[in-house]
Every structure is written in structure tokens, then in C-alpha cells.
Amino acid sequence: MQETRRRVLDALADGPVTGPAVAERLDVSRAAVWKHVEALREAGFDIEGTDDGYVLQGPPEYGGPAVEYGLEAPFAVEFHDSLGSTNERARELAAEGATDTAVIAAEQTGGRGRLDRGWSSPRGGVWSSVLCRPAVPPSQVPVFTLAAAVAVTRAVREAGVRAEIKWPNDVLVPVDGEERKLCGILTEMEGEADRVSWVVVGIGVNLNVDEADLPPAADATSVRACRERAGQEDADVPRRLFVQRLLEAFHDLRGDPEAVLPAWREYASTLGRRVRVETPGGEVVGEAVDVTVPGTLVVETDDGTRRVTAGDCEHLRPVE
């Protein structure tokens, strides 16, 4: 959002306030204030003109300006009504030199998950990619993936759904004795041996999505469906507030990497479980006992301790 327009919004939040008072406060012309107010109205902000001045009644329900308004994290927001892939767009912005940008789409038409799997991205969900340029070596990038999983879990729990994390970054919720997926995270990066050039963390959350609109073979659910099963009268979650909480939590964690693993362990459903992990070097089966920097899963197997840095993890039922 344009800085002057943001300052106009801040002034209107203290309203009612007259146009001349805003102009004096911001050191701009009255005509400029009027133009900014009209632009904000076109963006969906409910700004009422009263005898005492302008009054900001509320922000838009969703969209770039809506997410930026009141966001307590230093991200610019680029919003699209429809986009092939938010990760792809974030990579384009990275090539242009951008940073600290959240690309958000109301729907994705070409969303992808890990191993180039398709990812259903209908309207009602949260489809986003966060671009940043951390001063870390490539070996530390997995911490950002774990941080995103923690951020999503916190936002989902704030919405009243007790989500947990399956290693490394699947956010799940138990439904009728089975674990169903709420969120997928895909991290991409570019860099050299000793430093990262950029990191893009793609985050897709099935928020206000009907289960019927999700692929039946994906064992997926949505936050709305979980709230409906819990008897919530209004099952929809305000997407604007949800995305703000998500971005704010991610920003706090990226600034405090040492807090990521303890937070991840707190929400983990994998630790203490028997797991099967398909890795490039073969199958690892045993009890998941810990996660260490930068996101390595420690598994106690019949043949000793194995440390897994990447792979597809499956939770197994306890051995009878």
C-alpha cells in the first residue's frame, strides 16, 4: 500500500476527522486527501462522510489493502483474484529484487505441492507465498519451513481448531480417528554455497472451503468443516484476520530462529509415534523421537538411530 495512503487510513482511524485536518497532519493538499479517500473507497474501505468529517467504518473483507491494514509485520501484500501459482509469482518478484512480500491469491489454478504434486486451491482458501531474503546459509532454510508450519498451526488454533504438525510441515487435524490435512507448505530458494539469495515459502490452507470441493483421494479437510463438526454456528473464519495472524506469527519466528524448534515440538503429532519415512536412500521405519536443527527427524530403528533430513513421513499404527 502506498505510504501516504496508509497514513491517511491511520488518520481516519482516529475519526471523525475533517479533510483539512488530515491535510495539515500529513502535510499534503486537501485535494490529495480527497483522492486518497476515493481510492481507499474503491479498494473496499467503508469510509463515511459525516458533518464532523470522515469516519472509517471498516476495512474490506479480503484483498491486499485489507490484509495490509493493521498488519503488524513488515510485509507488502500483492493480491490477485486468480493466479496460476503464488510461488511462481513470488519467484518472479525475487528476480526483480523484491523482498518481504506476501503474494496472495483468492484462487490458484496451477498450485503445486512437494514432488510436483497438484494442490487444489479453490476460492475460500488461503493461498499465499512469502518472499524474504534471510542472512543464512542454505543449510538453515528448513527452519523457515518449520516456522511456517508453526505459524499456520497457531492461526488455526486461534480459529478454534486443534491442529497439529506432521513432520516436516503438514498441518493436520484428527477426524473420526484419522488424520486429515489442512495445509501444505512448499519452500523454494536460490543461493550460493555460503548464503541464500532468496527464500519463498508457499503456504496453502484449506480455510473456508467445503470438503466436497477438495480432492477425495487427498484425505483433506478444511477449517470450516472442522468448525461445523464442532457445532460452530458461524463456521467461516475471517480470512483477513487469519492471514494477518499467520504472517505476524511467521515474522516473529523468522526473527527468533532458536524459538522455532521448541514451538514445532509443542505442536508435533509425529514425535513419540512409529513412522515410515520414504527417503531418497530408502525406507526408514521406527519411532520418531526428536527433531533437531535445521529440521532433521531423529528416528530410533531396530538397527539404531537414523537422522532423516528429507522424505515423505507416514504415521503408523502402534505394533500390537
VEXNUDREN-194226 format. One record per residue (C-alpha): residue number from 1; residue in three letters; x, z, y. Coordinates in steps of 0.2 Angstrom, whole numbers, plus 5000, padded with zeros to 4 digits. Layout:
# VEXNUDREN-194226
<zaba i="NUM" aa="ALA" xx="X" zz="Z" yy="Y"/>
...
***
This chain:
# VEXNUDREN-194226
<zaba i="1" aa="MET" xx="5000" zz="5000" yy="5000"/>
<zaba i="2" aa="GLN" xx="5006" zz="4996" yy="5017"/>
<zaba i="3" aa="GLU" xx="5014" zz="5011" yy="5026"/>
<zaba i="4" aa="THR" xx="5003" zz="5010" yy="5042"/>
<zaba i="5" aa="ARG" xx="4988" zz="5008" yy="5031"/>
<zaba i="6" aa="ARG" xx="4992" zz="5024" yy="5021"/>
<zaba i="7" aa="ARG" xx="4995" zz="5034" yy="5037"/>
<zaba i="8" aa="VAL" xx="4978" zz="5028" yy="5043"/>
<zaba i="9" aa="LEU" xx="4970" zz="5034" yy="5027"/>
<zaba i="10" aa="ASP" xx="4979" zz="5051" yy="5029"/>
<zaba i="11" aa="ALA" xx="4972" zz="5052" yy="5047"/>
<zaba i="12" aa="LEU" xx="4954" zz="5048" yy="5041"/>
<zaba i="13" aa="ALA" xx="4955" zz="5061" yy="5028"/>
<zaba i="14" aa="ASP" xx="4955" zz="5074" yy="5042"/>
<zaba i="15" aa="GLY" xx="4940" zz="5066" yy="5049"/>
<zaba i="16" aa="PRO" xx="4928" zz="5063" yy="5058"/>
<zaba i="17" aa="VAL" xx="4942" zz="5056" yy="5069"/>
<zaba i="18" aa="THR" xx="4940" zz="5043" yy="5083"/>
<zaba i="19" aa="GLY" xx="4949" zz="5026" yy="5083"/>
<zaba i="20" aa="PRO" xx="4958" zz="5031" yy="5099"/>
<zaba i="21" aa="ALA" xx="4964" zz="5047" yy="5091"/>
<zaba i="22" aa="VAL" xx="4971" zz="5038" yy="5076"/>
<zaba i="23" aa="ALA" xx="4979" zz="5025" yy="5088"/>
<zaba i="24" aa="GLU" xx="4988" zz="5039" yy="5098"/>
<zaba i="25" aa="ARG" xx="4993" zz="5049" yy="5082"/>
<zaba i="26" aa="LEU" xx="5000" zz="5033" yy="5074"/>
<zaba i="27" aa="ASP" xx="5007" zz="5025" yy="5090"/>
<zaba i="28" aa="VAL" xx="4998" zz="5009" yy="5087"/>
<zaba i="29" aa="SER" xx="4984" zz="4999" yy="5096"/>
<zaba i="30" aa="ARG" xx="4966" zz="5003" yy="5094"/>
<zaba i="31" aa="ALA" xx="4964" zz="4985" yy="5088"/>
<zaba i="32" aa="ALA" xx="4976" zz="4988" yy="5074"/>
<zaba i="33" aa="VAL" xx="4967" zz="5004" yy="5069"/>
<zaba i="34" aa="TRP" xx="4951" zz="4994" yy="5068"/>
<zaba i="35" aa="LYS" xx="4959" zz="4980" yy="5057"/>
<zaba i="36" aa="HIS" xx="4967" zz="4993" yy="5045"/>
<zaba i="37" aa="VAL" xx="4950" zz="5002" yy="5044"/>
<zaba i="38" aa="GLU" xx="4941" zz="4985" yy="5040"/>
<zaba i="39" aa="ALA" xx="4955" zz="4981" yy="5027"/>
<zaba i="40" aa="LEU" xx="4953" zz="4998" yy="5019"/>
<zaba i="41" aa="ARG" xx="4934" zz="4995" yy="5018"/>
<zaba i="42" aa="GLU" xx="4937" zz="4978" yy="5010"/>
<zaba i="43" aa="ALA" xx="4948" zz="4986" yy="4997"/>
<zaba i="44" aa="GLY" xx="4933" zz="4998" yy="4992"/>
<zaba i="45" aa="PHE" xx="4936" zz="5013" yy="5003"/>
<zaba i="46" aa="ASP" xx="4920" zz="5021" yy="5009"/>
<zaba i="47" aa="ILE" xx="4923" zz="5023" yy="5027"/>
<zaba i="48" aa="GLU" xx="4908" zz="5028" yy="5038"/>
<zaba i="49" aa="GLY" xx="4907" zz="5026" yy="5057"/>
<zaba i="50" aa="THR" xx="4898" zz="5041" yy="5065"/>
<zaba i="51" aa="ASP" xx="4896" zz="5046" yy="5083"/>
<zaba i="52" aa="ASP" xx="4910" zz="5058" yy="5080"/>
<zaba i="53" aa="GLY" xx="4922" zz="5045" yy="5073"/>
<zaba i="54" aa="TYR" xx="4927" zz="5038" yy="5056"/>
<zaba i="55" aa="VAL" xx="4924" zz="5048" yy="5041"/>
<zaba i="56" aa="LEU" xx="4932" zz="5044" yy="5024"/>
<zaba i="57" aa="GLN" xx="4919" zz="5047" yy="5011"/>
<zaba i="58" aa="GLY" xx="4929" zz="5042" yy="4996"/>
<zaba i="59" aa="PRO" xx="4941" zz="5030" yy="4988"/>
<zaba i="60" aa="PRO" xx="4937" zz="5015" yy="4977"/>
<zaba i="61" aa="GLU" xx="4933" zz="5019" yy="4958"/>
<zaba i="62" aa="TYR" xx="4948" zz="5010" yy="4952"/>
<zaba i="63" aa="GLY" xx="4962" zz="4997" yy="4958"/>
<zaba i="64" aa="GLY" xx="4979" zz="4998" yy="4966"/>
<zaba i="65" aa="PRO" xx="4974" zz="5006" yy="4983"/>
<zaba i="66" aa="ALA" xx="4963" zz="5018" yy="4973"/>
<zaba i="67" aa="VAL" xx="4977" zz="5024" yy="4962"/>
<zaba i="68" aa="GLU" xx="4990" zz="5025" yy="4976"/>
<zaba i="69" aa="TYR" xx="4978" zz="5036" yy="4987"/>
<zaba i="70" aa="GLY" xx="4983" zz="5054" yy="4983"/>
<zaba i="71" aa="LEU" xx="4996" zz="5049" yy="4970"/>
<zaba i="72" aa="GLU" xx="5009" zz="5062" yy="4970"/>
<zaba i="73" aa="ALA" xx="5023" zz="5051" yy="4963"/>
<zaba i="74" aa="PRO" xx="5033" zz="5038" yy="4972"/>
<zaba i="75" aa="PHE" xx="5026" zz="5023" yy="4963"/>
<zaba i="76" aa="ALA" xx="5020" zz="5007" yy="4971"/>
<zaba i="77" aa="VAL" xx="5005" zz="5000" yy="4962"/>
<zaba i="78" aa="GLU" xx="5002" zz="4982" yy="4958"/>
<zaba i="79" aa="PHE" xx="4984" zz="4979" yy="4952"/>
<zaba i="80" aa="HIS" xx="4977" zz="4964" yy="4943"/>
<zaba i="81" aa="ASP" xx="4959" zz="4962" yy="4937"/>
<zaba i="82" aa="SER" xx="4966" zz="4952" yy="4922"/>
<zaba i="83" aa="LEU" xx="4983" zz="4949" yy="4916"/>
<zaba i="84" aa="GLY" xx="4992" zz="4942" yy="4901"/>
<zaba i="85" aa="SER" xx="5004" zz="4957" yy="4899"/>
<zaba i="86" aa="THR" xx="5009" zz="4971" yy="4911"/>
<zaba i="87" aa="ASN" xx="5026" zz="4972" yy="4903"/>
<zaba i="88" aa="GLU" xx="5029" zz="4954" yy="4906"/>
<zaba i="89" aa="ARG" xx="5024" zz="4955" yy="4925"/>
<zaba i="90" aa="ALA" xx="5035" zz="4971" yy="4926"/>
<zaba i="91" aa="ARG" xx="5050" zz="4961" yy="4919"/>
<zaba i="92" aa="GLU" xx="5047" zz="4948" yy="4932"/>
<zaba i="93" aa="LEU" xx="5047" zz="4961" yy="4946"/>
<zaba i="94" aa="ALA" xx="5063" zz="4969" yy="4939"/>
<zaba i="95" aa="ALA" xx="5071" zz="4951" yy="4940"/>
<zaba i="96" aa="GLU" xx="5066" zz="4951" yy="4959"/>
<zaba i="97" aa="GLY" xx="5074" zz="4968" yy="4962"/>
<zaba i="98" aa="ALA" xx="5059" zz="4979" yy="4962"/>
<zaba i="99" aa="THR" xx="5059" zz="4997" yy="4956"/>
<zaba i="100" aa="ASP" xx="5047" zz="5012" yy="4955"/>
<zaba i="101" aa="THR" xx="5032" zz="5001" yy="4952"/>
<zaba i="102" aa="ALA" xx="5017" zz="5003" yy="4941"/>
<zaba i="103" aa="VAL" xx="5009" zz="4986" yy="4936"/>
<zaba i="104" aa="ILE" xx="4991" zz="4990" yy="4931"/>
<zaba i="105" aa="ALA" xx="4978" zz="4978" yy="4924"/>
<zaba i="106" aa="ALA" xx="4959" zz="4980" yy="4921"/>
<zaba i="107" aa="GLU" xx="4961" zz="4970" yy="4905"/>
<zaba i="108" aa="GLN" xx="4976" zz="4962" yy="4896"/>
<zaba i="109" aa="THR" xx="4974" zz="4945" yy="4887"/>
<zaba i="110" aa="GLY" xx="4990" zz="4945" yy="4879"/>
<zaba i="111" aa="GLY" xx="4995" zz="4963" yy="4876"/>
<zaba i="112" aa="ARG" xx="5009" zz="4966" yy="4863"/>
<zaba i="113" aa="GLY" xx="5015" zz="4982" yy="4854"/>
<zaba i="114" aa="ARG" xx="5030" zz="4986" yy="4844"/>
<zaba i="115" aa="LEU" xx="5037" zz="4972" yy="4832"/>
<zaba i="116" aa="ASP" xx="5027" zz="4959" yy="4842"/>
<zaba i="117" aa="ARG" xx="5011" zz="4965" yy="4835"/>
<zaba i="118" aa="GLY" xx="4995" zz="4961" yy="4845"/>
<zaba i="119" aa="TRP" xx="4987" zz="4975" yy="4856"/>
<zaba i="120" aa="SER" xx="4969" zz="4974" yy="4860"/>
<zaba i="121" aa="SER" xx="4966" zz="4978" yy="4879"/>
<zaba i="122" aa="PRO" xx="4948" zz="4977" yy="4884"/>
<zaba i="123" aa="ARG" xx="4940" zz="4982" yy="4900"/>
<zaba i="124" aa="GLY" xx="4938" zz="5001" yy="4902"/>
<zaba i="125" aa="GLY" xx="4956" zz="5005" yy="4895"/>
<zaba i="126" aa="VAL" xx="4971" zz="5009" yy="4905"/>
<zaba i="127" aa="TRP" xx="4984" zz="4995" yy="4903"/>
<zaba i="128" aa="SER" xx="5000" zz="4999" yy="4913"/>
<zaba i="129" aa="SER" xx="5019" zz="4996" yy="4914"/>
<zaba i="130" aa="VAL" xx="5030" zz="5007" yy="4924"/>
<zaba i="131" aa="LEU" xx="5046" zz="4999" yy="4930"/>
<zaba i="132" aa="CYS" xx="5061" zz="5010" yy="4935"/>
<zaba i="133" aa="ARG" xx="5080" zz="5010" yy="4937"/>
<zaba i="134" aa="PRO" xx="5087" zz="5026" yy="4929"/>
<zaba i="135" aa="ALA" xx="5105" zz="5030" yy="4931"/>
<zaba i="136" aa="VAL" xx="5108" zz="5032" yy="4912"/>
<zaba i="137" aa="PRO" xx="5117" zz="5023" yy="4898"/>
<zaba i="138" aa="PRO" xx="5106" zz="5013" yy="4886"/>
<zaba i="139" aa="SER" xx="5108" zz="5026" yy="4873"/>
<zaba i="140" aa="GLN" xx="5097" zz="5038" yy="4883"/>
<zaba i="141" aa="VAL" xx="5082" zz="5026" yy="4886"/>
<zaba i="142" aa="PRO" xx="5072" zz="5033" yy="4871"/>
<zaba i="143" aa="VAL" xx="5070" zz="5048" yy="4881"/>
<zaba i="144" aa="PHE" xx="5059" zz="5038" yy="4893"/>
<zaba i="145" aa="THR" xx="5048" zz="5033" yy="4879"/>
<zaba i="146" aa="LEU" xx="5046" zz="5051" yy="4873"/>
<zaba i="147" aa="ALA" xx="5042" zz="5056" yy="4891"/>
<zaba i="148" aa="ALA" xx="5028" zz="5043" yy="4892"/>
<zaba i="149" aa="ALA" xx="5020" zz="5050" yy="4876"/>
<zaba i="150" aa="VAL" xx="5020" zz="5067" yy="4883"/>
<zaba i="151" aa="ALA" xx="5013" zz="5061" yy="4899"/>
<zaba i="152" aa="VAL" xx="4999" zz="5052" yy="4890"/>
<zaba i="153" aa="THR" xx="4995" zz="5067" yy="4879"/>
<zaba i="154" aa="ARG" xx="4994" zz="5079" yy="4894"/>
<zaba i="155" aa="ALA" xx="4982" zz="5067" yy="4903"/>
<zaba i="156" aa="VAL" xx="4971" zz="5065" yy="4888"/>
<zaba i="157" aa="ARG" xx="4971" zz="5084" yy="4885"/>
<zaba i="158" aa="GLU" xx="4966" zz="5086" yy="4903"/>
<zaba i="159" aa="ALA" xx="4951" zz="5075" yy="4899"/>
<zaba i="160" aa="GLY" xx="4946" zz="5087" yy="4886"/>
<zaba i="161" aa="VAL" xx="4953" zz="5078" yy="4870"/>
<zaba i="162" aa="ARG" xx="4966" zz="5087" yy="4860"/>
<zaba i="163" aa="ALA" xx="4978" zz="5073" yy="4857"/>
<zaba i="164" aa="GLU" xx="4995" zz="5074" yy="4848"/>
<zaba i="165" aa="ILE" xx="5010" zz="5064" yy="4846"/>
<zaba i="166" aa="LYS" xx="5016" zz="5055" yy="4830"/>
<zaba i="167" aa="TRP" xx="5035" zz="5050" yy="4831"/>
<zaba i="168" aa="PRO" xx="5041" zz="5042" yy="4841"/>
<zaba i="169" aa="ASN" xx="5027" zz="5038" yy="4853"/>
<zaba i="170" aa="ASP" xx="5010" zz="5036" yy="4845"/>
<zaba i="171" aa="VAL" xx="4996" zz="5047" yy="4853"/>
<zaba i="172" aa="LEU" xx="4984" zz="5051" yy="4840"/>
<zaba i="173" aa="VAL" xx="4968" zz="5062" yy="4838"/>
<zaba i="174" aa="PRO" xx="4960" zz="5068" yy="4822"/>
<zaba i="175" aa="VAL" xx="4944" zz="5060" yy="4817"/>
<zaba i="176" aa="ASP" xx="4935" zz="5065" yy="4801"/>
<zaba i="177" aa="GLY" xx="4951" zz="5071" yy="4793"/>
<zaba i="178" aa="GLU" xx="4960" zz="5055" yy="4798"/>
<zaba i="179" aa="GLU" xx="4972" zz="5052" yy="4812"/>
<zaba i="180" aa="ARG" xx="4967" zz="5038" yy="4824"/>
<zaba i="181" aa="LYS" xx="4977" zz="5030" yy="4838"/>
<zaba i="182" aa="LEU" xx="4973" zz="5032" yy="4856"/>
<zaba i="183" aa="CYS" xx="4988" zz="5025" yy="4864"/>
<zaba i="184" aa="GLY" xx="5003" zz="5013" yy="4861"/>
<zaba i="185" aa="ILE" xx="5019" zz="5013" yy="4871"/>
<zaba i="186" aa="LEU" xx="5032" zz="4999" yy="4872"/>
<zaba i="187" aa="THR" xx="5048" zz="5001" yy="4881"/>
<zaba i="188" aa="GLU" xx="5060" zz="4987" yy="4886"/>
<zaba i="189" aa="MET" xx="5076" zz="4987" yy="4895"/>
<zaba i="190" aa="GLU" xx="5090" zz="4977" yy="4902"/>
<zaba i="191" aa="GLY" xx="5108" zz="4983" yy="4905"/>
<zaba i="192" aa="GLU" xx="5126" zz="4984" yy="4900"/>
<zaba i="193" aa="ALA" xx="5136" zz="4994" yy="4888"/>
<zaba i="194" aa="ASP" xx="5138" zz="5009" yy="4900"/>
<zaba i="195" aa="ARG" xx="5122" zz="5008" yy="4912"/>
<zaba i="196" aa="VAL" xx="5104" zz="5002" yy="4912"/>
<zaba i="197" aa="SER" xx="5099" zz="4989" yy="4924"/>
<zaba i="198" aa="TRP" xx="5080" zz="4992" yy="4922"/>
<zaba i="199" aa="VAL" xx="5068" zz="5000" yy="4911"/>
<zaba i="200" aa="VAL" xx="5050" zz="4995" yy="4908"/>
<zaba i="201" aa="VAL" xx="5038" zz="5007" yy="4899"/>
<zaba i="202" aa="GLY" xx="5022" zz="4999" yy="4894"/>
<zaba i="203" aa="ILE" xx="5008" zz="5011" yy="4891"/>
<zaba i="204" aa="GLY" xx="4991" zz="5006" yy="4884"/>
<zaba i="205" aa="VAL" xx="4977" zz="5019" yy="4882"/>
<zaba i="206" aa="ASN" xx="4960" zz="5017" yy="4875"/>
<zaba i="207" aa="LEU" xx="4951" zz="5027" yy="4888"/>
<zaba i="208" aa="ASN" xx="4933" zz="5021" yy="4892"/>
<zaba i="209" aa="VAL" xx="4932" zz="5009" yy="4878"/>
<zaba i="210" aa="ASP" xx="4919" zz="5008" yy="4864"/>
<zaba i="211" aa="GLU" xx="4926" zz="5009" yy="4847"/>
<zaba i="212" aa="ALA" xx="4916" zz="4993" yy="4842"/>
<zaba i="213" aa="ASP" xx="4927" zz="4984" yy="4854"/>
<zaba i="214" aa="LEU" xx="4943" zz="4990" yy="4845"/>
<zaba i="215" aa="PRO" xx="4951" zz="4981" yy="4830"/>
<zaba i="216" aa="PRO" xx="4943" zz="4989" yy="4815"/>
<zaba i="217" aa="ALA" xx="4959" zz="4987" yy="4805"/>
<zaba i="218" aa="ALA" xx="4969" zz="4997" yy="4818"/>
<zaba i="219" aa="ASP" xx="4962" zz="5014" yy="4814"/>
<zaba i="220" aa="ALA" xx="4960" zz="5016" yy="4833"/>
<zaba i="221" aa="THR" xx="4948" zz="5027" yy="4843"/>
<zaba i="222" aa="SER" xx="4946" zz="5030" yy="4862"/>
<zaba i="223" aa="VAL" xx="4945" zz="5045" yy="4873"/>
<zaba i="224" aa="ARG" xx="4927" zz="5041" yy="4877"/>
<zaba i="225" aa="ALA" xx="4922" zz="5040" yy="4859"/>
<zaba i="226" aa="CYS" xx="4931" zz="5057" yy="4856"/>
<zaba i="227" aa="ARG" xx="4921" zz="5065" yy="4871"/>
<zaba i="228" aa="GLU" xx="4905" zz="5058" yy="4864"/>
<zaba i="229" aa="ARG" xx="4908" zz="5065" yy="4847"/>
<zaba i="230" aa="ALA" xx="4911" zz="5082" yy="4855"/>
<zaba i="231" aa="GLY" xx="4894" zz="5081" yy="4864"/>
<zaba i="232" aa="GLN" xx="4900" zz="5077" yy="4881"/>
<zaba i="233" aa="GLU" xx="4886" zz="5071" yy="4892"/>
<zaba i="234" aa="ASP" xx="4896" zz="5060" yy="4903"/>
<zaba i="235" aa="ALA" xx="4909" zz="5053" yy="4891"/>
<zaba i="236" aa="ASP" xx="4918" zz="5042" yy="4903"/>
<zaba i="237" aa="VAL" xx="4934" zz="5048" yy="4911"/>
<zaba i="238" aa="PRO" xx="4938" zz="5043" yy="4929"/>
<zaba i="239" aa="ARG" xx="4952" zz="5030" yy="4927"/>
<zaba i="240" aa="ARG" xx="4959" zz="5033" yy="4944"/>
<zaba i="241" aa="LEU" xx="4962" zz="5051" yy="4941"/>
<zaba i="242" aa="PHE" xx="4968" zz="5048" yy="4924"/>
<zaba i="243" aa="VAL" xx="4981" zz="5036" yy="4929"/>
<zaba i="244" aa="GLN" xx="4987" zz="5047" yy="4943"/>
<zaba i="245" aa="ARG" xx="4989" zz="5061" yy="4931"/>
<zaba i="246" aa="LEU" xx="4999" zz="5050" yy="4919"/>
<zaba i="247" aa="LEU" xx="5010" zz="5043" yy="4932"/>
<zaba i="248" aa="GLU" xx="5013" zz="5060" yy="4940"/>
<zaba i="249" aa="ALA" xx="5017" zz="5068" yy="4923"/>
<zaba i="250" aa="PHE" xx="5029" zz="5054" yy="4919"/>
<zaba i="251" aa="HIS" xx="5038" zz="5055" yy="4936"/>
<zaba i="252" aa="ASP" xx="5041" zz="5074" yy="4933"/>
<zaba i="253" aa="LEU" xx="5048" zz="5072" yy="4916"/>
<zaba i="254" aa="ARG" xx="5060" zz="5057" yy="4921"/>
<zaba i="255" aa="GLY" xx="5067" zz="5069" yy="4934"/>
<zaba i="256" aa="ASP" xx="5070" zz="5083" yy="4921"/>
<zaba i="257" aa="PRO" xx="5076" zz="5074" yy="4905"/>
<zaba i="258" aa="GLU" xx="5080" zz="5091" yy="4897"/>
<zaba i="259" aa="ALA" xx="5062" zz="5096" yy="4898"/>
<zaba i="260" aa="VAL" xx="5056" zz="5080" yy="4888"/>
<zaba i="261" aa="LEU" xx="5061" zz="5086" yy="4870"/>
<zaba i="262" aa="PRO" xx="5053" zz="5103" yy="4871"/>
<zaba i="263" aa="ALA" xx="5037" zz="5096" yy="4878"/>
<zaba i="264" aa="TRP" xx="5037" zz="5082" yy="4865"/>
<zaba i="265" aa="ARG" xx="5039" zz="5096" yy="4851"/>
<zaba i="266" aa="GLU" xx="5025" zz="5106" yy="4858"/>
<zaba i="267" aa="TYR" xx="5013" zz="5091" yy="4856"/>
<zaba i="268" aa="ALA" xx="5021" zz="5084" yy="4840"/>
<zaba i="269" aa="SER" xx="5010" zz="5081" yy="4824"/>
<zaba i="270" aa="THR" xx="5025" zz="5074" yy="4814"/>
<zaba i="271" aa="LEU" xx="5036" zz="5090" yy="4813"/>
<zaba i="272" aa="GLY" xx="5033" zz="5100" yy="4798"/>
<zaba i="273" aa="ARG" xx="5025" zz="5085" yy="4789"/>
<zaba i="274" aa="ARG" xx="5030" zz="5074" yy="4775"/>
<zaba i="275" aa="VAL" xx="5034" zz="5057" yy="4781"/>
<zaba i="276" aa="ARG" xx="5039" zz="5040" yy="4776"/>
<zaba i="277" aa="VAL" xx="5049" zz="5030" yy="4788"/>
<zaba i="278" aa="GLU" xx="5052" zz="5012" yy="4786"/>
<zaba i="279" aa="THR" xx="5069" zz="5008" yy="4794"/>
<zaba i="280" aa="PRO" xx="5080" zz="4993" yy="4795"/>
<zaba i="281" aa="GLY" xx="5091" zz="5001" yy="4782"/>
<zaba i="282" aa="GLY" xx="5077" zz="5006" yy="4770"/>
<zaba i="283" aa="GLU" xx="5064" zz="5019" yy="4767"/>
<zaba i="284" aa="VAL" xx="5066" zz="5037" yy="4772"/>
<zaba i="285" aa="VAL" xx="5055" zz="5050" yy="4764"/>
<zaba i="286" aa="GLY" xx="5055" zz="5069" yy="4766"/>
<zaba i="287" aa="GLU" xx="5050" zz="5082" yy="4778"/>
<zaba i="288" aa="ALA" xx="5052" zz="5079" yy="4797"/>
<zaba i="289" aa="VAL" xx="5060" zz="5095" yy="4804"/>
<zaba i="290" aa="ASP" xx="5066" zz="5091" yy="4821"/>
<zaba i="291" aa="VAL" xx="5068" zz="5078" yy="4835"/>
<zaba i="292" aa="THR" xx="5085" zz="5078" yy="4844"/>
<zaba i="293" aa="VAL" xx="5092" zz="5069" yy="4859"/>
<zaba i="294" aa="PRO" xx="5088" zz="5055" yy="4863"/>
<zaba i="295" aa="GLY" xx="5073" zz="5054" yy="4851"/>
<zaba i="296" aa="THR" xx="5081" zz="5055" yy="4834"/>
<zaba i="297" aa="LEU" xx="5070" zz="5061" yy="4820"/>
<zaba i="298" aa="VAL" xx="5078" zz="5073" yy="4808"/>
<zaba i="299" aa="VAL" xx="5071" zz="5072" yy="4790"/>
<zaba i="300" aa="GLU" xx="5075" zz="5083" yy="4775"/>
<zaba i="301" aa="THR" xx="5075" zz="5072" yy="4760"/>
<zaba i="302" aa="ASP" xx="5079" zz="5075" yy="4742"/>
<zaba i="303" aa="ASP" xx="5096" zz="5068" yy="4745"/>
<zaba i="304" aa="GLY" xx="5100" zz="5078" yy="4760"/>
<zaba i="305" aa="THR" xx="5097" zz="5077" yy="4779"/>
<zaba i="306" aa="ARG" xx="5094" zz="5060" yy="4787"/>
<zaba i="307" aa="ARG" xx="5093" zz="5056" yy="4805"/>
<zaba i="308" aa="VAL" xx="5082" zz="5041" yy="4810"/>
<zaba i="309" aa="THR" xx="5083" zz="5033" yy="4827"/>
<zaba i="310" aa="ALA" xx="5070" zz="5019" yy="4824"/>
<zaba i="311" aa="GLY" xx="5057" zz="5015" yy="4812"/>
<zaba i="312" aa="ASP" xx="5038" zz="5015" yy="4808"/>
<zaba i="313" aa="CYS" xx="5033" zz="5033" yy="4803"/>
<zaba i="314" aa="GLU" xx="5019" zz="5037" yy="4791"/>
<zaba i="315" aa="HIS" xx="5012" zz="5054" yy="4789"/>
<zaba i="316" aa="LEU" xx="5010" zz="5058" yy="4770"/>
<zaba i="317" aa="ARG" xx="4998" zz="5070" yy="4762"/>
<zaba i="318" aa="PRO" xx="5006" zz="5086" yy="4755"/>
<zaba i="319" aa="VAL" xx="5013" zz="5085" yy="4737"/>
<zaba i="320" aa="GLU" xx="5001" zz="5094" yy="4725"/>
***
